[in-house]
Amino acid sequence: MRLPDDDEIYDVDQTYLGPPGYYIGRLRYRMIAVTPVMVLLGLAFLLKTGIGFTLLSVALTVLVALRLSQWIVDRTTHERPIGVLVATFWHELTATRMPVRGQRGRQPAAFRRRATSIGADHRLMTGRRRWRSYANRHAAARAAGREGE
């Protein structure tokens, strides 16, 4: 014989079924508190970014706030309240991380800094071919010719 647990009863107690005589759907009590806060945060975001209060932007803000509220309510229980979720999110954002080495790709040539200026005399790097020394002499001669003018 399987004994039912009382989680279903606890779940029903946390659900608002609407006013007497009307059924508007299951709505959790926490959702009633979380959704207006999320809508106000979304409207503050619209104001701060300068997007403006058009019908489309406000409707999308309300839809995103509803979905985000559903996600928050699904992740929280009486054992793990919303404050714990917010604190965990904040600690994840501000946690110190170890630098990752070897995970980055090579920087594109357009962003690399030049080792020398164009036409400037520079020391030969070891392991380079002899043509580099000819280029150095040519640059030095050109620079000496300009100084004499």
DSSP file with accessible surface (Angstrom, degrees, kcal/mol):
  #  RESIDUE AA STRUCTURE BP1 BP2  ACC     N-H-->O    O-->H-N    N-H-->O    O-->H-N    TCO  KAPPA ALPHA  PHI   PSI    X-CA   Y-CA   Z-CA
    1    1 A M              0   0  218      0, 0.0     2,-0.5     0, 0.0     0, 0.0   0.000 360.0 360.0 360.0 133.3    0.0    0.0    0.0
    2    2 A R        -     0   0  227      0, 0.0     0, 0.0     0, 0.0     0, 0.0  -0.841 360.0-146.7 -98.4 126.9    1.3    3.4   -1.0
    3    3 A L        -     0   0  137     -2,-0.5     2,-0.1     1,-0.0     0, 0.0  -0.767  17.9-127.4 -92.2 128.7    0.9    6.2    1.5
    4    4 A P        -     0   0  108      0, 0.0     2,-0.2     0, 0.0    -1,-0.0  -0.479  21.7-132.2 -72.7 143.0    0.3    9.6    0.0
    5    5 A D    >   -     0   0   86     -2,-0.1     3,-0.6     1,-0.1     4,-0.3  -0.482  16.6-117.7 -88.7 170.2    2.6   12.4    1.2
    6    6 A D  T 3> S+     0   0  111      1,-0.2     4,-2.3    -2,-0.2     5,-0.2   0.302  89.3  98.7 -93.7  13.1    1.4   15.7    2.2
    7    7 A D  H 3> S+     0   0  100      1,-0.2     4,-2.5     2,-0.2    -1,-0.2   0.877  81.7  53.5 -65.4 -35.9    3.3   17.7   -0.4
    8    8 A E  H <> S+     0   0  132     -3,-0.6     4,-2.1     2,-0.2    -1,-0.2   0.909 109.6  47.7 -65.9 -39.1    0.1   17.8   -2.6
    9    9 A I  H  > S+     0   0  111     -4,-0.3     4,-2.1     2,-0.2    -2,-0.2   0.930 112.4  49.2 -66.5 -41.7   -1.8   19.3    0.3
   10   10 A Y  H  X S+     0   0   93     -4,-2.3     4,-1.0     1,-0.2    -2,-0.2   0.901 110.3  51.7 -64.5 -38.2    1.0   21.8    1.0
   11   11 A D  H  < S+     0   0   52     -4,-2.5     3,-0.4     1,-0.2    -1,-0.2   0.899 108.7  50.1 -65.9 -39.3    1.0   22.7   -2.7
   12   12 A V  H >< S+     0   0   83     -4,-2.1     3,-1.5     1,-0.2    -1,-0.2   0.893 105.8  56.7 -66.7 -37.1   -2.7   23.3   -2.8
   13   13 A D  H 3< S+     0   0  111     -4,-2.1    -1,-0.2     1,-0.3    -2,-0.2   0.792 106.0  51.3 -65.3 -25.4   -2.4   25.6    0.3
   14   14 A Q  T 3< S+     0   0   42     -4,-1.0    15,-1.9    -3,-0.4     2,-0.5   0.354  95.4  91.0 -91.4   5.8    0.1   27.8   -1.6
   15   15 A T  E <   -A   28   0A  10     -3,-1.5     2,-0.6    13,-0.2    13,-0.2  -0.888  64.7-147.3-111.2 132.2   -2.2   28.2   -4.6
   16   16 A Y  E     -A   27   0A  76     11,-4.0    11,-1.5    -2,-0.5    -3,-0.0  -0.835  11.8-174.1 -94.1 120.7   -4.7   30.9   -5.2
   17   17 A L        -     0   0   87     -2,-0.6     7,-0.8     1,-0.3     8,-0.4   0.448  45.8-102.2 -97.9   1.5   -7.7   29.6   -7.2
   18   18 A G        -     0   0   16      5,-0.2    -1,-0.3     9,-0.1     3,-0.1  -0.396  55.8 -36.8 105.7 175.4   -9.5   32.9   -7.6
   19   19 A P  S >  S-     0   0   53      0, 0.0     3,-2.1     0, 0.0     5,-0.1  -0.276  82.5 -75.4 -69.2 159.2  -12.4   34.6   -6.0
   20   20 A P  T 3  S+     0   0  128      0, 0.0     3,-0.1     0, 0.0    -2,-0.0  -0.302 120.1  17.9 -58.8 133.2  -15.4   32.4   -5.0
   21   21 A G  T 3  S+     0   0   84      1,-0.2     2,-0.4    -3,-0.1    -3,-0.0   0.302 113.2  83.3  90.0 -10.5  -17.5   31.4   -7.9
   22   22 A Y    <   -     0   0  170     -3,-2.1     2,-0.5    -5,-0.0    -1,-0.2  -0.965  58.1-158.9-126.1 144.7  -14.8   32.2  -10.5
   23   23 A Y        +     0   0  160     -2,-0.4    -5,-0.2     1,-0.1     3,-0.1  -0.959  18.6 165.3-123.4 110.7  -11.8   30.1  -11.6
   24   24 A I        -     0   0  113     -7,-0.8     2,-0.1    -2,-0.5    -6,-0.1   0.380  59.0 -90.2-103.5   3.0   -9.0   32.1  -13.2
   25   25 A G        -     0   0   20     -8,-0.4    -1,-0.4     2,-0.1     2,-0.4  -0.364  58.4 -48.8 109.5 166.6   -6.4   29.3  -13.1
   26   26 A R        +     0   0  135     -2,-0.1     2,-0.4    -3,-0.1    -9,-0.2  -0.609  57.0 175.4 -77.4 129.8   -3.9   28.3  -10.6
   27   27 A L  E     -A   16   0A  61    -11,-1.5   -11,-4.0    -2,-0.4     2,-0.2  -0.981  24.5-133.1-138.0 121.8   -1.8   31.1   -9.3
   28   28 A R  E  >  -A   15   0A  76     -2,-0.4     4,-1.2   -13,-0.2     3,-0.4  -0.479  16.1-128.4 -76.3 146.9    0.8   30.8   -6.6
   29   29 A Y  H  > S+     0   0  124    -15,-1.9     4,-1.1     1,-0.2     3,-0.3   0.866 109.4  56.2 -62.3 -36.8    0.8   33.4   -3.8
   30   30 A R  H  > S+     0   0   54    -16,-0.3     4,-2.4     1,-0.2     3,-0.3   0.860 100.9  59.0 -63.4 -33.6    4.5   34.1   -4.3
   31   31 A M  H  > S+     0   0   20     -3,-0.4     4,-2.2     1,-0.2    -1,-0.2   0.860  98.9  58.1 -64.4 -33.4    3.8   34.9   -8.0
   32   32 A I  H  < S+     0   0   81     -4,-1.2    -1,-0.2    -3,-0.3    -2,-0.2   0.852 113.5  39.2 -65.0 -31.9    1.5   37.6   -6.9
   33   33 A A  H  X S+     0   0   66     -4,-1.1     4,-0.7    -3,-0.3    -2,-0.2   0.844 118.3  45.9 -85.7 -33.9    4.3   39.3   -4.9
   34   34 A V  H  X S+     0   0   13     -4,-2.4     4,-2.3     1,-0.1     5,-0.2   0.897 102.1  62.4 -80.7 -38.9    7.1   38.7   -7.4
   35   35 A T  H  X S+     0   0   23     -4,-2.2     4,-2.6     1,-0.2     5,-0.2   0.906 101.3  48.9 -61.8 -47.0    5.5   39.7  -10.7
   36   36 A P  H  > S+     0   0   71      0, 0.0     4,-2.5     0, 0.0    -1,-0.2   0.902 111.7  51.5 -61.6 -34.6    4.8   43.4   -9.9
   37   37 A V  H  X S+     0   0   85     -4,-0.7     4,-2.3     2,-0.2    -2,-0.2   0.935 111.5  46.8 -65.1 -42.3    8.4   43.8   -8.7
   38   38 A M  H  X S+     0   0   30     -4,-2.3     4,-2.3     2,-0.2    -1,-0.2   0.893 111.7  50.8 -67.8 -37.8    9.7   42.3  -11.9
   39   39 A V  H  X S+     0   0   29     -4,-2.6     4,-2.6     2,-0.2    -1,-0.2   0.927 110.8  48.9 -64.8 -43.8    7.4   44.5  -14.1
   40   40 A L  H  X S+     0   0  117     -4,-2.5     4,-2.3    -5,-0.2    -2,-0.2   0.897 110.9  50.4 -63.9 -38.7    8.6   47.6  -12.2
   41   41 A L  H  X S+     0   0  105     -4,-2.3     4,-2.0     2,-0.2    -1,-0.2   0.901 111.1  49.6 -64.3 -39.6   12.2   46.6  -12.7
   42   42 A G  H  X S+     0   0   17     -4,-2.3     4,-2.2     2,-0.2    -2,-0.2   0.913 110.9  48.4 -65.2 -40.9   11.5   46.0  -16.4
   43   43 A L  H  X S+     0   0   46     -4,-2.6     4,-2.3     2,-0.2    -2,-0.2   0.883 110.0  52.3 -67.4 -36.2    9.8   49.5  -16.7
   44   44 A A  H  X S+     0   0   53     -4,-2.3     4,-2.8     2,-0.2    -1,-0.2   0.893 108.2  52.3 -64.3 -36.5   12.8   51.0  -14.9
   45   45 A F  H  X S+     0   0  125     -4,-2.0     4,-2.4     2,-0.2     6,-0.3   0.916 108.6  49.8 -64.6 -43.1   15.1   49.3  -17.4
   46   46 A L  H  X>S+     0   0    8     -4,-2.2     5,-1.4     1,-0.2     4,-0.9   0.912 113.6  46.1 -61.3 -41.3   13.0   50.8  -20.3
   47   47 A L  H  <5S+     0   0  122     -4,-2.3     3,-0.4     2,-0.2    -2,-0.2   0.925 113.4  48.1 -67.5 -43.1   13.3   54.3  -18.8
   48   48 A K  H  <5S+     0   0  188     -4,-2.8    -2,-0.2     1,-0.2    -1,-0.2   0.869 113.9  45.7 -68.5 -36.8   17.0   54.0  -18.1
   49   49 A T  H  <5S-     0   0   70     -4,-2.4    -1,-0.2    -5,-0.2    -2,-0.2   0.612 107.7-123.9 -83.4 -11.2   17.9   52.8  -21.5
   50   50 A G  T  <5 +     0   0   63     -4,-0.9    -3,-0.2    -3,-0.4    -4,-0.1   0.712  67.8 134.9  79.3  20.0   15.7   55.4  -23.3
   51   51 A I      < -     0   0   95     -5,-1.4    -4,-0.1    -6,-0.3    -5,-0.1   0.897  56.6-137.9 -69.5 -38.8   13.7   52.8  -25.2
   52   52 A G        -     0   0   30     -6,-0.9     2,-1.2     1,-0.1    -1,-0.1  -0.107  18.8 -77.2  98.8 160.4   10.4   54.5  -24.4
   53   53 A F        +     0   0  118      4,-0.1     2,-0.2    -2,-0.1    -1,-0.1  -0.671  64.3 152.7 -99.7  79.6    7.0   53.3  -23.3
   54   54 A T     >  -     0   0   82     -2,-1.2     4,-2.4     1,-0.1     5,-0.3  -0.602  58.9-105.9 -96.6 169.1    5.4   52.1  -26.5
   55   55 A L  H  > S+     0   0  156     -2,-0.2     4,-2.3     1,-0.2     5,-0.2   0.924 120.5  47.5 -61.1 -41.9    2.8   49.4  -26.7
   56   56 A L  H  > S+     0   0  122      2,-0.2     4,-2.6     1,-0.2     5,-0.2   0.932 112.8  46.8 -66.6 -45.9    5.2   46.9  -28.0
   57   57 A S  H  > S+     0   0   14      2,-0.2     4,-2.1     1,-0.2    -1,-0.2   0.912 115.3  45.2 -66.8 -40.1    8.0   47.6  -25.4
   58   58 A V  H  X S+     0   0   47     -4,-2.4     4,-2.6     2,-0.2    -1,-0.2   0.918 113.4  50.2 -69.6 -40.9    5.6   47.5  -22.5
   59   59 A A  H  X S+     0   0   47     -4,-2.3     4,-2.4    -5,-0.3    -2,-0.2   0.932 112.8  46.3 -63.4 -43.0    3.9   44.4  -23.6
   60   60 A L  H  X S+     0   0   91     -4,-2.6     4,-2.7    -5,-0.2     5,-0.2   0.885 111.0  53.1 -66.2 -36.7    7.2   42.6  -24.1
   61   61 A T  H  X S+     0   0   19     -4,-2.1     4,-2.5    -5,-0.2    -2,-0.2   0.926 110.2  47.3 -63.3 -42.6    8.4   43.8  -20.7
   62   62 A V  H  X S+     0   0   53     -4,-2.6     4,-2.6     2,-0.2    -2,-0.2   0.922 113.2  48.7 -65.9 -41.5    5.3   42.4  -19.1
   63   63 A L  H  X S+     0   0  110     -4,-2.4     4,-2.3     2,-0.2    -2,-0.2   0.925 113.4  46.0 -64.6 -43.2    5.7   39.1  -20.9
   64   64 A V  H  X S+     0   0   95     -4,-2.7     4,-2.8     1,-0.2     5,-0.2   0.910 112.5  51.6 -65.9 -38.4    9.3   38.8  -20.0
   65   65 A A  H  X S+     0   0    5     -4,-2.5     4,-2.5    -5,-0.2    -2,-0.2   0.903 109.8  49.9 -65.2 -39.4    8.5   39.8  -16.4
   66   66 A L  H  X S+     0   0   66     -4,-2.6     4,-2.4     2,-0.2    -2,-0.2   0.929 113.2  45.2 -63.8 -45.2    5.8   37.1  -16.2
   67   67 A R  H  X S+     0   0  138     -4,-2.3     4,-2.2     2,-0.2    -2,-0.2   0.912 114.2  48.5 -66.0 -41.7    8.2   34.4  -17.6
   68   68 A L  H  X S+     0   0   72     -4,-2.8     4,-2.5     2,-0.2    -1,-0.2   0.898 110.7  52.1 -65.8 -36.4   11.0   35.5  -15.2
   69   69 A S  H  X S+     0   0    0     -4,-2.5     4,-2.8    -5,-0.2     5,-0.2   0.905 108.4  50.7 -65.4 -41.4    8.5   35.5  -12.3
   70   70 A Q  H  X S+     0   0   86     -4,-2.4     4,-2.4     2,-0.2    -1,-0.2   0.918 110.6  49.6 -60.6 -42.2    7.5   31.9  -13.2
   71   71 A W  H  X S+     0   0  103     -4,-2.2     4,-1.4     2,-0.2    -2,-0.2   0.920 112.5  47.0 -63.4 -43.3   11.1   30.9  -13.3
   72   72 A I  H  X S+     0   0   22     -4,-2.5     4,-0.9     1,-0.2     3,-0.2   0.929 113.1  48.2 -64.6 -44.3   11.8   32.5   -9.9
   73   73 A V  H >< S+     0   0    3     -4,-2.8     3,-0.5     1,-0.2    -1,-0.2   0.888 110.3  52.1 -66.8 -36.4    8.7   31.0   -8.3
   74   74 A D  H 3< S+     0   0   87     -4,-2.4    -1,-0.2    -5,-0.2    -2,-0.2   0.816 111.0  48.1 -66.8 -30.3    9.6   27.5   -9.7
   75   75 A R  H 3< S+     0   0  103     -4,-1.4     2,-0.3    -3,-0.2    -1,-0.2   0.567 104.8  70.7 -87.2 -11.2   13.1   27.8   -8.2
   76   76 A T    <<  +     0   0    2     -4,-0.9     2,-0.2    -3,-0.5     6,-0.1  -0.829  53.5 167.9-110.5 149.1   12.0   28.9   -4.8
   77   77 A T        -     0   0   60      3,-1.7     3,-0.1    -2,-0.3    -2,-0.0  -0.791  55.4 -88.0-137.6-175.1   10.3   26.9   -2.0
   78   78 A H  S    S+     0   0  111     -2,-0.2    -2,-0.0     1,-0.2    -1,-0.0   0.753 130.7  49.8 -71.6 -20.0    9.5   27.5    1.6
   79   79 A E  S    S+     0   0  160      1,-0.3    -1,-0.2     2,-0.0    -3,-0.0   0.709 120.4  34.3 -86.9 -23.7   12.9   25.9    2.3
   80   80 A R  S    S-     0   0  115     -3,-0.1    -3,-1.7     4,-0.0    -1,-0.3  -0.787  85.0-165.0-131.4  90.2   14.8   28.1   -0.2
   81   81 A P    >>  -     0   0   64      0, 0.0     4,-1.4     0, 0.0     3,-0.6  -0.084  36.5 -97.9 -73.1 175.6   13.2   31.6   -0.2
   82   82 A I  H 3> S+     0   0   58      1,-0.2     4,-2.5     2,-0.2     5,-0.2   0.853 119.9  62.8 -64.2 -34.4   13.8   34.3   -2.8
   83   83 A G  H 3> S+     0   0   52      1,-0.2     4,-2.5     2,-0.2    -1,-0.2   0.872 101.9  50.7 -60.2 -36.7   16.4   36.0   -0.7
   84   84 A V  H <> S+     0   0   65     -3,-0.6     4,-2.6     2,-0.2    -1,-0.2   0.905 109.5  51.0 -67.7 -38.6   18.6   32.9   -0.9
   85   85 A L  H  X S+     0   0   35     -4,-1.4     4,-2.3     2,-0.2    -2,-0.2   0.929 112.5  46.0 -64.1 -42.4   18.3   32.9   -4.7
   86   86 A V  H  X S+     0   0   88     -4,-2.5     4,-2.6     2,-0.2    -2,-0.2   0.921 113.1  49.5 -66.8 -43.1   19.2   36.6   -4.9
   87   87 A A  H  X S+     0   0   42     -4,-2.5     4,-2.6    -5,-0.2    -2,-0.2   0.912 111.3  49.5 -64.0 -40.6   22.2   36.1   -2.5
   88   88 A T  H  X S+     0   0   74     -4,-2.6     4,-2.1     2,-0.2    -1,-0.2   0.925 111.2  49.3 -63.5 -43.3   23.4   33.1   -4.5
   89   89 A F  H  X S+     0   0  135     -4,-2.3     4,-1.9    -5,-0.2    -2,-0.2   0.928 112.0  48.7 -61.5 -43.3   23.1   35.0   -7.8
   90   90 A W  H  X S+     0   0  153     -4,-2.6     4,-2.1     1,-0.2    -2,-0.2   0.911 110.7  50.0 -65.6 -41.1   25.0   38.0   -6.3
   91   91 A H  H  X S+     0   0  119     -4,-2.6     4,-0.8     1,-0.2    -1,-0.2   0.868 109.3  52.4 -66.6 -34.4   27.8   35.7   -4.9
   92   92 A E  H  < S+     0   0  110     -4,-2.1     3,-0.3    -5,-0.2    -1,-0.2   0.878 111.1  47.6 -66.7 -36.7   28.2   34.1   -8.3
   93   93 A L  H  < S+     0   0  106     -4,-1.9    -2,-0.2     1,-0.2    -1,-0.2   0.882 119.1  37.5 -71.0 -37.6   28.6   37.5   -9.9
   94   94 A T  H  < S+     0   0   74     -4,-2.1    -1,-0.2    -5,-0.1    -2,-0.2   0.384  86.3 122.0 -99.5   5.6   31.1   38.8   -7.5
   95   95 A A     <  -     0   0   42     -4,-0.8     2,-0.3    -3,-0.3    -3,-0.0  -0.364  67.3-113.5 -69.8 144.0   33.1   35.7   -6.9
   96   96 A T        -     0   0  141     -2,-0.1     2,-0.4     1,-0.0    -1,-0.1  -0.582  34.4-155.8 -76.1 140.9   36.9   35.8   -7.6
   97   97 A R        -     0   0  161     -2,-0.3     3,-0.0     3,-0.0    -1,-0.0  -0.892  17.2-115.5-119.3 148.4   37.9   33.6  -10.5
   98   98 A M        -     0   0  162     -2,-0.4     2,-0.1     1,-0.1     0, 0.0  -0.607  42.8-104.2 -76.8 140.1   41.2   32.0  -11.4
   99   99 A P        -     0   0   93      0, 0.0     2,-0.6     0, 0.0    -1,-0.1  -0.446  31.5-133.1 -66.8 137.2   42.6   33.4  -14.7
  100  100 A V        -     0   0   76     -2,-0.1     2,-0.4    -3,-0.0     3,-0.2  -0.818  22.9-163.8 -94.2 123.2   42.2   30.9  -17.5
  101  101 A R        +     0   0  212     -2,-0.6     0, 0.0     1,-0.2     0, 0.0  -0.861  67.4  16.2-109.8 142.9   45.3   30.4  -19.5
  102  102 A G  S    S+     0   0   81     -2,-0.4    -1,-0.2     3,-0.1    -2,-0.0   0.494  96.8  98.6  80.9   3.9   45.5   28.9  -22.9
  103  103 A Q        +     0   0  150     -3,-0.2     2,-0.3     2,-0.1    -2,-0.1   0.583  62.5  87.0 -97.8 -12.2   41.8   29.2  -23.5
  104  104 A R  S    S-     0   0  201     -4,-0.1     3,-0.1     1,-0.1     2,-0.0  -0.639  75.6-123.7 -91.4 149.1   42.0   32.3  -25.6
  105  105 A G        -     0   0   73     -2,-0.3     2,-0.1     1,-0.1    -1,-0.1  -0.254  42.3 -77.4 -79.5 171.9   42.5   32.3  -29.3
  106  106 A R        -     0   0  204      1,-0.1    -1,-0.1    -2,-0.0     3,-0.1  -0.463  51.4-108.6 -71.3 143.2   45.3   34.2  -31.1
  107  107 A Q        -     0   0  112     -2,-0.1    -1,-0.1     1,-0.1     5,-0.1  -0.479  39.2-105.1 -73.1 137.4   44.7   37.9  -31.4
  108  108 A P    >>  -     0   0   74      0, 0.0     3,-1.4     0, 0.0     4,-0.6  -0.229  26.3-115.3 -61.8 153.8   44.0   39.0  -35.0
  109  109 A A  G >4 S+     0   0   69      1,-0.3     3,-0.7     2,-0.2    -2,-0.1   0.809 112.1  65.0 -62.3 -28.7   46.8   40.8  -36.8
  110  110 A A  G 34 S+     0   0   94      1,-0.2    -1,-0.3     3,-0.0    -3,-0.0   0.794 106.2  43.0 -66.5 -24.7   44.9   44.0  -37.0
  111  111 A F  G <4 S+     0   0  147     -3,-1.4    -1,-0.2     2,-0.1     2,-0.2   0.491  89.1 106.2-100.3  -6.0   45.0   44.4  -33.2
  112  112 A R  S << S-     0   0  102     -3,-0.7     2,-0.3    -4,-0.6     3,-0.0  -0.520  72.0-120.8 -74.4 144.9   48.6   43.4  -32.7
  113  113 A R        -     0   0  226     -2,-0.2     2,-0.2     1,-0.1    -1,-0.1  -0.594  29.0-108.9 -83.9 142.9   51.0   46.2  -31.8
  114  114 A R        -     0   0  173     -2,-0.3    -1,-0.1     1,-0.1     3,-0.1  -0.493  15.8-145.5 -71.1 140.0   53.9   46.8  -34.1
  115  115 A A  S    S+     0   0  100     -2,-0.2     2,-0.3     1,-0.1    -1,-0.1   0.861  83.5  11.5 -73.3 -35.5   57.3   45.7  -32.6
  116  116 A T  S    S-     0   0   61      6,-0.0     2,-0.2    -3,-0.0    -1,-0.1  -0.933  86.3-101.3-135.3 162.6   59.1   48.6  -34.4
  117  117 A S    >   -     0   0   79     -2,-0.3     3,-1.7     1,-0.1     2,-0.2  -0.502  54.2 -86.7 -81.0 156.7   58.0   51.6  -36.3
  118  118 A I  T 3  S+     0   0  137      1,-0.3    -1,-0.1    -2,-0.2     3,-0.1  -0.422 111.3   6.6 -68.4 130.2   58.1   51.4  -40.1
  119  119 A G  T 3  S+     0   0   35      1,-0.3    -1,-0.3    -2,-0.2     2,-0.2   0.428  96.1 133.8  81.6  -1.5   61.5   52.3  -41.5
  120  120 A A    <   -     0   0   33     -3,-1.7     2,-0.4     1,-0.1    -1,-0.3  -0.521  62.7-110.5 -83.2 148.6   63.2   52.6  -38.0
  121  121 A D        +     0   0  108     -2,-0.2     2,-0.3    18,-0.2    -4,-0.1  -0.634  47.3 172.7 -76.4 130.7   66.5   50.9  -37.4
  122  122 A H        -     0   0   46     -2,-0.4     2,-0.1    -6,-0.1     3,-0.1  -0.953  34.8 -92.8-140.5 159.0   66.1   48.0  -35.0
  123  123 A R        -     0   0  221     -2,-0.3     2,-0.2     1,-0.1    10,-0.0  -0.372  45.8-106.1 -69.1 148.8   68.2   45.2  -33.7
  124  124 A L        -     0   0   79     -2,-0.1     2,-0.3     1,-0.1    -1,-0.1  -0.536  29.3-129.3 -74.3 138.9   68.2   41.9  -35.4
  125  125 A M    >   -     0   0  116     -2,-0.2     3,-1.4     1,-0.1     2,-0.1  -0.630  32.0-102.6 -83.1 146.5   66.3   39.1  -33.8
  126  126 A T  T 3  S+     0   0  144     -2,-0.3     3,-0.1     1,-0.2    -1,-0.1  -0.440 104.8  27.5 -70.2 142.1   68.2   35.9  -33.3
  127  127 A G  T 3  S+     0   0   88      1,-0.3    -1,-0.2    -2,-0.1     2,-0.2   0.423  90.5 126.5  89.7  -1.1   67.4   33.2  -35.8
  128  128 A R    <   -     0   0  128     -3,-1.4    -1,-0.3     1,-0.1    -4,-0.0  -0.500  63.1-102.7 -87.4 160.3   66.3   35.6  -38.6
  129  129 A R    >   -     0   0  197     -2,-0.2     3,-1.3     1,-0.1     4,-0.4  -0.255  33.3-102.6 -77.8 171.3   67.7   35.4  -42.1
  130  130 A R  T >> S+     0   0  171      1,-0.3     4,-1.2     2,-0.2     3,-0.9   0.711 108.3  78.5 -70.8 -21.6   70.3   37.9  -43.4
  131  131 A W  H 3> S+     0   0  147      1,-0.3     4,-2.0     2,-0.2    -1,-0.3   0.811  85.4  64.7 -60.5 -24.2   67.9   39.9  -45.5
  132  132 A R  H <> S+     0   0   52     -3,-1.3     4,-2.2     1,-0.2    -1,-0.3   0.898  98.0  52.6 -65.6 -38.2   66.9   41.6  -42.2
  133  133 A S  H <> S+     0   0   17     -3,-0.9     4,-2.4    -4,-0.4    -1,-0.2   0.878 107.4  52.4 -67.5 -34.4   70.3   43.2  -41.8
  134  134 A Y  H  X S+     0   0  125     -4,-1.2     4,-2.4     1,-0.2    -1,-0.2   0.915 108.7  50.2 -65.3 -40.4   70.1   44.6  -45.4
  135  135 A A  H  X S+     0   0   42     -4,-2.0     4,-2.4     1,-0.2    -2,-0.2   0.897 110.0  51.0 -64.5 -37.4   66.8   46.2  -44.5
  136  136 A N  H  X S+     0   0   15     -4,-2.2     4,-2.4     2,-0.2    -2,-0.2   0.921 110.7  47.8 -65.9 -43.6   68.3   47.7  -41.4
  137  137 A R  H  X S+     0   0  148     -4,-2.4     4,-2.6     2,-0.2    -1,-0.2   0.909 111.5  50.9 -64.1 -40.7   71.3   49.1  -43.3
  138  138 A H  H  X S+     0   0  114     -4,-2.4     4,-2.3     2,-0.2    -2,-0.2   0.919 111.3  47.5 -63.3 -42.1   68.9   50.6  -45.9
  139  139 A A  H  X S+     0   0   11     -4,-2.4     4,-2.3     1,-0.2    -1,-0.2   0.896 112.6  49.4 -65.7 -40.4   66.7   52.2  -43.2
  140  140 A A  H  X S+     0   0   39     -4,-2.4     4,-2.3     2,-0.2    -2,-0.2   0.906 111.6  48.8 -66.6 -39.7   69.8   53.6  -41.4
  141  141 A A  H  X S+     0   0   64     -4,-2.6     4,-2.1     2,-0.2    -2,-0.2   0.900 111.3  49.5 -67.0 -39.2   71.1   55.0  -44.7
  142  142 A R  H  X S+     0   0  112     -4,-2.3     4,-1.6     2,-0.2    -1,-0.2   0.907 111.5  49.0 -65.1 -40.2   67.8   56.6  -45.6
  143  143 A A  H  X S+     0   0   43     -4,-2.3     4,-1.5     1,-0.2    -2,-0.2   0.891 111.1  49.9 -67.3 -37.7   67.6   58.1  -42.1
  144  144 A A  H  X S+     0   0   59     -4,-2.3     4,-1.4     1,-0.2    -1,-0.2   0.869 108.2  54.3 -68.3 -35.0   71.2   59.5  -42.4
  145  145 A G  H  X S+     0   0   40     -4,-2.1     4,-0.7     1,-0.2    -1,-0.2   0.856 106.9  50.4 -67.8 -32.6   70.3   60.9  -45.8
  146  146 A R  H  < S+     0   0  159     -4,-1.6     3,-0.3     1,-0.2    -1,-0.2   0.841 106.7  54.4 -72.0 -35.3   67.4   62.8  -44.4
  147  147 A E  H  < S+     0   0  163     -4,-1.5    -1,-0.2     1,-0.2    -2,-0.2   0.848 105.9  53.3 -68.3 -32.3   69.4   64.3  -41.6
  148  148 A G  H  <        0   0   72     -4,-1.4    -1,-0.2    -5,-0.1    -2,-0.2   0.706 360.0 360.0 -75.9 -18.2   71.9   65.7  -44.1
  149  149 A E     <        0   0  196     -4,-0.7    -3,-0.1    -3,-0.3    -4,-0.0  -0.159 360.0 360.0 -73.1 360.0   69.3   67.5  -46.1
